Structure formats: C-alpha cells, structure tokens
Amino acid sequence: MEKTPKWVDVALIPVLNLLIAFVISGIVVLLIGEDPIKAIKVMVSGALGSPYGWGYTLYYATNFIFTGLAVAVAYHASQFNIGGEGQATLGGLGVALVLLAFPWPHWSIALIAAMIGGALFGAAWAAVPAYLQAKRGSHIVITTIMFNFIGASLLNYMLVNVLRPRGAMDPATARFAKETYLPTFHDLPLIGQFFSKSVPANVSFFIALLACWLVWILIWRTKLGFEIRAFGRSETAARYAGISPVKVIMVAMLISGGLAGLMAINNVMGQGHRLVLNSVEGAGFIGIAVALMGRNHPVGVFLAAILFGFLYQGGGELALETTIPRELITVIQALVILFTGAFDNMLRAPIEHFFVARANAQKEA
Amino acid sequence: MDFATIIEILDSAVRLGTPLLLACLAGLFSERAGIFDIGLEGKMLMAAFFSGAVAAVTGNAWLGLLAGIGGSMSLAMVHGLASITFRGNQLISGVAVNFLASGFTVLIAQSWFQQGGRTPQLSGNGRFEPITLPGAEAVKDVPVIGQIYSNLISGHSILVYVAFAMVPLTWWVLFRTRFGLRLRAVGENPESVDTAGVSVIRLRYTAVAITGALAGLAGTYLATGLAAGFVKEMTAGRGYIALAALIFAKWRPVPALGATMLFGLLEAISNRYPNIDLGVVNLPIQFMQAVPYILTVVILAGFIGKAIPPRAGGQPYVKER
C-alpha cells in the first residue's frame, strides 16, 4: 500500500479546503450585494496593515491558541472536547477569584497564581465529563455540551449574586488591582515603540507560544503522550499494551480543560481587567476549527490561530467600514469546520487515489 | 397559587415545550437511523429565519412554513452529505451546521431587511394565530374541566396540535411500519439491513430529511407562533435542550413528549417565578435554567436508568466488498 506524500496531507489538502471555504464565503458576499475583493482588502488592511491591527489579531490569536491546543490534546486521545467554551468560562472565574483574593504586589507573581487558578478551574470543569466518559461510558460530546450551559448559568449566578460589588448594576466583578495588569505589547522593550497603548495583545501571547512547545513535547516526546496517541489510534491495542483507558481519558481531558481555562489570563487578566458575562465570546468553539485546520499539531494550531485572529479582527473592521455584518466571520468559520472536518473525504479520497495511482505507475515504469 | 394560575403556567409550558417536542422528534428520526445530530439548533434557527422572512414578505404564514422547512432541510442535506456520502465526522458536521445557521441568518436578514439582523414584525395572516376549539367559549365557566378545555387545550396555534399529533404518528411509524423497522435496524446494525437488500444510504437520507422537516416545523413555530418574527439567535439553545430531552427520553417518542413538556414547564416556572423560595433553600433563576442540562448529565451517567444510544450511532457505513 503506497502512501500519499506528507506535504499533501499537512499542506495541500488543508489549503485546498480553506480555499473552497473562502470561495463560498466570497459568493455569499456577492449574493448580499457586496464586493468580495473589497472585503478582503478591508480585512487585510484592518488586521495586518498596521501594528494596531496586528495588536488585535495577535490578541485574538492568543485565545485561539489555548482553545485550539485544548481541542487538539483531547483529540489525540480520541476525545472530542466540545466544552472548551465552558472550561474557558470557568477558567475566567478561577483567574478572577485568584486576582481578587489577594493584594498581589507584582504582575509576574499574580500571573503565575492566575495561571494556576484558571487552569485548575478549567480542568475541574472538564473532570466530570471525563470521569463519566471513562467510568460510565457517557458520551463526552453530549456531557461537555451540557457543561457549557451549566457553566454559563453558574457564571451568571456568581456574577449577579456573589461577585458583583455592592451598588454596581452590571453583572461583573470589581476591577482587578492595577498591579496585576499584564504588560501589553506597548510596554515591552524593543517592540513596544511600534504598538500604541490601546492594543490588547499582551505577554499571554508568549505563554501561549510556550504552551504550544510544551504540548508538542507532551504528545510526541513523553511516555504519557505516547499512551495518549496509542489510545487515540486504537483503544483495544492500547488496552492490550497495558495502557489504562481511565487514566488516559482523565489525564488528556484534564490537560485539555486546563489549557482552555488558561485562556482567561489573556481575555480576563490581560484585557478585561475584570470578569464580565460571556467574556469568552465563542473562542472555545473556534478552538474546534483551529484544531481541525491545524491537524491537531501545535505548529498547525499556531498558524490556524493566527488565521482566525486575522479573520476576527478583519471581520470587526469589515463591520465598521462596509455594510457586511460581523457574522460573515461565523459563516467562514462554519465553512472551514465543514470542509476541513466533515467534508474532509470529499477531496482527500480523490487526491489520495491520484497519488497512489501515480506512485504505482512510476514503480511499473 | 390558585387553579387559574396553575392552568396559566401549564398553558405556557405547552407553548414553550412545543418547539422542544418538534425538535426532539426531529432528532429522534436521525439518531434512530444512526446519524448523530447536534445540529438541531442550527436547523431550527434557519427555519425560524426563512419562515419569518417569507411570512413577512408574503403575509402568509403557510408560505412561511414551506420556506422554513426548506431552509431546515437544506442544512439537513448538508449534514447528510457529510455524514452519509463523505463518511465524515457527524459531530463536527453538526457543529458546522450550527455555526452556518447562526452566521448565515443574520447576514441574509441584514441584507434583506436592514433591521439589524431581524425580520419585520409579523401580524395577521403572517402568524399562526391561536385556534379556538369548538365549544371552548361555551364551557369556559364550567369549573376545572371547562377551564382546562378552554384555557389549556384550546387556544393554541395549529402547529402545537400538529406537534402533539406527531407523537403517536412517530410511534406508529417507528414501531408499526416496515419503514420504521428498517430505520431502527439501520441505526443498530446497518450490515443486516444491507444484507437484506435494503439501501442503507437511502434509508439514512430519508431519516435525515424527516429530521429536517420536523426541525423546520420547530423553527417555524418559534418565529410565527411563539414570537412574531425572527430575531438573531432566537433559538437560544433550544436545539440543545431538545437533544437533552431526546437522551432523557432514551430515544423513544412517548417519553419524548414527557421530557419536552417537563423542560417546557421548567422554563414556564422560571419565567413566572425568577426566584423560588423553598424555605430551606432559595433556588435562583440560573439554577432553574440549568436543570435540563443537569438532569441530562445525571441520566447519561446512568445513575437513574441508563440511556443507551442506538448502537451504530455516529459511525459512517462502509459497504463490505
């Protein structure tokens, strides 16, 4: 059995799928009476044409790296974690509780504590669905969906009834202390001069890069990662090799939930400076598209997160400068998920067939 | 709490439970045929938009209904193409369908009506108005039975009665017809159906189409019965609650009626009493909203009876060579 070349799998097919998604989005733009070429120009100049645009693009990308990695880690253990949204919501609660609990003297110490808080709360929110899947066979997709809704209700309750400062009207926590504000790109040496004070991208971006590298080490360079991948490929084979399914599902899902929860250091600690309702803004779901697009590899996740960061920032600019609503981005996101995920075989089967046939022909010649 | 209040709450429960019931039965056909469907939410939303839009333009709720079913079925076909023809991941396809609907409806609504992603208010024949059943006026003052008949049973839109009629109809189709037997078989053991010379692909596409039609009814009821027009994200998670109800009902039509009406009742109660003081504990509204999801997790965990999905659910069928 000949295999298709690796570049076809990791580059050609994702790029073709992406192209189809964009072409269809372009047709949709045409249908609503707008100019797709102009739309692309507005998006590119708005998201990538200035340091200001990049400051937002990388801020969104930071969120998507965390949630994309979360989906990817679970996916290696053949678990479809659709609960990133809820885990990131709870992560926000963890970060807010940590930051409000103690007068932190410096942002660096506060950041470490907030990371622990966010990751623990995110992991805790993944723990119950993981346990039910591992021990009782309850379908993790359904339980994580349910936990997204339960998480939203829980956060709503906490903000309205517990964490809202006395006298305040809107359901949100008090502002965090100034000392805990993370340095933004404007405050950093060397690159700081290019970015204005208002860009939200902050040091969490570098934590996200570090997370990519650590996930790569975990999945491809440790025994645990080997167990996760082995289990993901074949549960029966893994069982036969003495790998405990309960352990793999639990560990993979806890790491996954922890990564999703870590996102809160960017959107809550780095940008919002207080916890509000729906601070996650769908980033948990975009993680699914990012992981699919990135083929569940940290490098792919990073690139896909930048792409979606660009789409998000560009989509915002589009809504400002044209009559195309932001929701165009939701459509593009849906098409990316559809073509790279659900319709994957549409291109893959004929392309693989072509390469196998060509390889066989060369061998005979 | 007097009797009239109880009737009022139950009446509200029926109205809120109806879209859940239709969506739940929609999911039942698909999942019984072995196609997981987490895209009920998107199909309902699409139907809500197209029914609202067409009813607003034509002033005819029936044309709206047709458009709603058409919108929902087009998404159902996308799901069918992904999960049956291309043998893709059905869960991922469902996620895509939901996002597609959520973005597409607002995009088109804005382009057609320029009202910030909603359709114009419906009135008159653009809506499915409440129907007064024969004799409802006459027996209005008869205590208990008369009140139940005229205030609870009478006075709903035609789609509510259709939804209730769908329960025995679904039961009959699934358990008393050859088609139903094959449909259930294809969800449990598609190889056996194939061996018997029946097309797995055609059966599954039929099931997915029925799902589209029923989810279309559910969405149409939202926009033209419960509300008067389409509003951005108006399904508000109902597709997921219907999914929860489907699991709660263990993929059976009659319990589906019970589960969806229970969840409708919970919504009706929390609309009327935001906070419920039980003396010992005070149940906040957020808890009431989370109850359907919590109950579903408990059921899935198998602590109160076990919910076992159709055995071939989620797996694409590959014909043996």
Boltz contact constraints between the chains, C-beta under 6 A:
constraints:
  - contact:
      token1: [A, 32]
      token2: [B, 111]
      max_distance: 6.0
  - contact:
      token1: [A, 80]
      token2: [B, 91]
      max_distance: 6.0
  - contact:
      token1: [A, 132]
      token2: [B, 301]
      max_distance: 6.0
  - contact:
      token1: [A, 136]
      token2: [B, 301]
      max_distance: 6.0
  - contact:
      token1: [A, 136]
      token2: [B, 302]
      max_distance: 6.0
  - contact:
      token1: [A, 138]
      token2: [B, 300]
      max_distance: 6.0
  - contact:
      token1: [A, 138]
      token2: [B, 301]
      max_distance: 6.0
  - contact:
      token1: [A, 141]
      token2: [B, 91]
      max_distance: 6.0
  - contact:
      token1: [A, 143]
      token2: [B, 297]
      max_distance: 6.0
  - contact:
      token1: [A, 143]
      token2: [B, 300]
      max_distance: 6.0
  - contact:
      token1: [A, 145]
      token2: [B, 240]
      max_distance: 6.0
  - contact:
      token1: [A, 146]
      token2: [B, 293]
      max_distance: 6.0
  - contact:
      token1: [A, 146]
      token2: [B, 296]
      max_distance: 6.0
  - contact:
      token1: [A, 146]
      token2: [B, 297]
      max_distance: 6.0
  - contact:
      token1: [A, 149]
      token2: [B, 293]
      max_distance: 6.0
  - contact:
      token1: [A, 150]
      token2: [B, 290]
      max_distance: 6.0
  - contact:
      token1: [A, 150]
      token2: [B, 293]
      max_distance: 6.0
  - contact:
      token1: [A, 153]
      token2: [B, 286]
      max_distance: 6.0
  - contact:
      token1: [A, 153]
      token2: [B, 289]
      max_distance: 6.0
  - contact:
      token1: [A, 153]
      token2: [B, 290]
      max_distance: 6.0
  - contact:
      token1: [A, 156]
      token2: [B, 286]
      max_distance: 6.0
  - contact:
      token1: [A, 157]
      token2: [B, 284]
      max_distance: 6.0
  - contact:
      token1: [A, 157]
      token2: [B, 286]
      max_distance: 6.0
  - contact:
      token1: [A, 288]
      token2: [B, 95]
      max_distance: 6.0
  - contact:
      token1: [A, 325]
      token2: [B, 106]
      max_distance: 6.0
  - contact:
      token1: [A, 325]
      token2: [B, 107]
      max_distance: 6.0
  - contact:
      token1: [A, 325]
      token2: [B, 110]
      max_distance: 6.0
  - contact:
      token1: [A, 327]
      token2: [B, 103]
      max_distance: 6.0
  - contact:
      token1: [A, 327]
      token2: [B, 106]
      max_distance: 6.0
  - contact:
      token1: [A, 327]
      token2: [B, 107]
      max_distance: 6.0
  - contact:
      token1: [A, 330]
      token2: [B, 99]
      max_distance: 6.0
  - contact:
      token1: [A, 330]
      token2: [B, 102]
      max_distance: 6.0
  - contact:
      token1: [A, 330]
      token2: [B, 103]
      max_distance: 6.0
  - contact:
      token1: [A, 331]
      token2: [B, 103]
      max_distance: 6.0
  - contact:
      token1: [A, 331]
      token2: [B, 104]
      max_distance: 6.0
  - contact:
      token1: [A, 333]
      token2: [B, 99]
      max_distance: 6.0
  - contact:
      token1: [A, 334]
      token2: [B, 96]
      max_distance: 6.0
  - contact:
      token1: [A, 334]
      token2: [B, 99]
      max_distance: 6.0
  - contact:
      token1: [A, 334]
      token2: [B, 100]
      max_distance: 6.0
  - contact:
      token1: [A, 337]
      token2: [B, 95]
      max_distance: 6.0
  - contact:
      token1: [A, 337]
      token2: [B, 96]
      max_distance: 6.0
  - contact:
      token1: [A, 338]
      token2: [B, 96]
      max_distance: 6.0
  - contact:
      token1: [A, 341]
      token2: [B, 92]
      max_distance: 6.0
  - contact:
      token1: [A, 342]
      token2: [B, 82]
      max_distance: 6.0
  - contact:
      token1: [A, 342]
      token2: [B, 88]
      max_distance: 6.0
  - contact:
      token1: [A, 342]
      token2: [B, 89]
      max_distance: 6.0
  - contact:
      token1: [A, 342]
      token2: [B, 92]
      max_distance: 6.0
  - contact:
      token1: [A, 342]
      token2: [B, 93]
      max_distance: 6.0
  - contact:
      token1: [A, 342]
      token2: [B, 96]
      max_distance: 6.0
  - contact:
      token1: [A, 343]
      token2: [B, 82]
      max_distance: 6.0
  - contact:
      token1: [A, 343]
      token2: [B, 86]
      max_distance: 6.0
  - contact:
      token1: [A, 343]
      token2: [B, 88]
      max_distance: 6.0
  - contact:
      token1: [A, 344]
      token2: [B, 88]
      max_distance: 6.0
  - contact:
      token1: [A, 345]
      token2: [B, 86]
      max_distance: 6.0
  - contact:
      token1: [A, 345]
      token2: [B, 87]
      max_distance: 6.0
  - contact:
      token1: [A, 346]
      token2: [B, 86]
      max_distance: 6.0
